[in-house]
């Protein structure tokens, strides 16, 4: 069971769990240009709810584990 953290770099998460791209899109988090930053930093810049985003990302990553 993977545990993604808000400190992880978006590009690293997507590389390991490609299916998480749709979660970033659902939360309107820039996973392209903001992909070199941490999930938390980019989510905050994009106005996303970080705890809800993390819950959704971990649920999606669990599906591919």
C-alpha positions as CSV (number, residue, x, y, z in Angstrom):
1,X,0.0,0.0,0.0
2,X,1.7,3.2,-1.2
3,X,1.7,6.3,1.0
4,X,2.1,9.5,-0.9
5,X,3.0,12.6,1.1
6,X,2.5,16.2,0.4
7,X,6.2,16.8,0.3
8,X,6.7,14.5,-2.7
9,X,7.5,16.0,-6.1
10,X,4.5,15.7,-8.5
11,X,6.6,14.4,-11.5
12,X,8.0,11.6,-9.2
13,X,4.5,10.6,-8.2
14,X,3.2,10.6,-11.8
15,X,6.2,8.6,-13.0
16,X,5.5,5.9,-10.4
17,X,1.7,6.1,-10.5
18,X,0.6,7.4,-13.9
19,X,-3.0,7.0,-13.0
20,X,-2.7,9.9,-10.5
21,X,-2.7,12.4,-13.4
22,X,-6.5,12.3,-13.4
23,X,-6.6,13.2,-9.7
24,X,-4.3,16.2,-10.2
25,X,-6.7,17.2,-13.1
26,X,-9.8,16.8,-11.0
27,X,-8.3,19.1,-8.3
28,X,-7.1,21.5,-11.0
29,X,-3.5,21.1,-9.8
30,X,-1.0,21.9,-12.6
31,X,0.9,18.6,-13.0
32,X,2.8,19.8,-16.1
33,X,4.4,23.2,-15.4
34,X,4.1,22.7,-11.6
35,X,5.4,19.1,-11.8
36,X,8.8,19.9,-10.5
37,X,7.4,21.2,-7.2
38,X,6.0,19.4,-4.2
39,X,2.4,18.4,-4.2
40,X,1.7,20.8,-1.3
41,X,3.3,23.8,-3.0
42,X,1.6,23.4,-6.3
43,X,-1.7,22.5,-4.7
44,X,-1.6,25.6,-2.6
45,X,-0.7,27.8,-5.6
46,X,-3.6,26.3,-7.5
47,X,-6.1,26.7,-4.6
48,X,-6.6,23.0,-4.0
49,X,-7.6,21.4,-0.7
50,X,-4.3,19.6,0.2
51,X,-5.8,17.0,2.7
52,X,-8.5,16.0,0.2
53,X,-6.1,15.9,-2.7
54,X,-3.8,13.6,-0.7
55,X,-6.6,11.3,0.3
56,X,-7.6,11.1,-3.4
57,X,-4.1,10.6,-4.6
58,X,-3.4,7.8,-2.1
59,X,-6.7,6.1,-3.0
60,X,-5.7,6.2,-6.7
61,X,-2.2,5.0,-6.1
62,X,-3.6,2.1,-4.1
63,X,-5.5,0.9,-7.1
64,X,-2.2,0.4,-9.1
65,X,-0.3,-1.2,-6.3
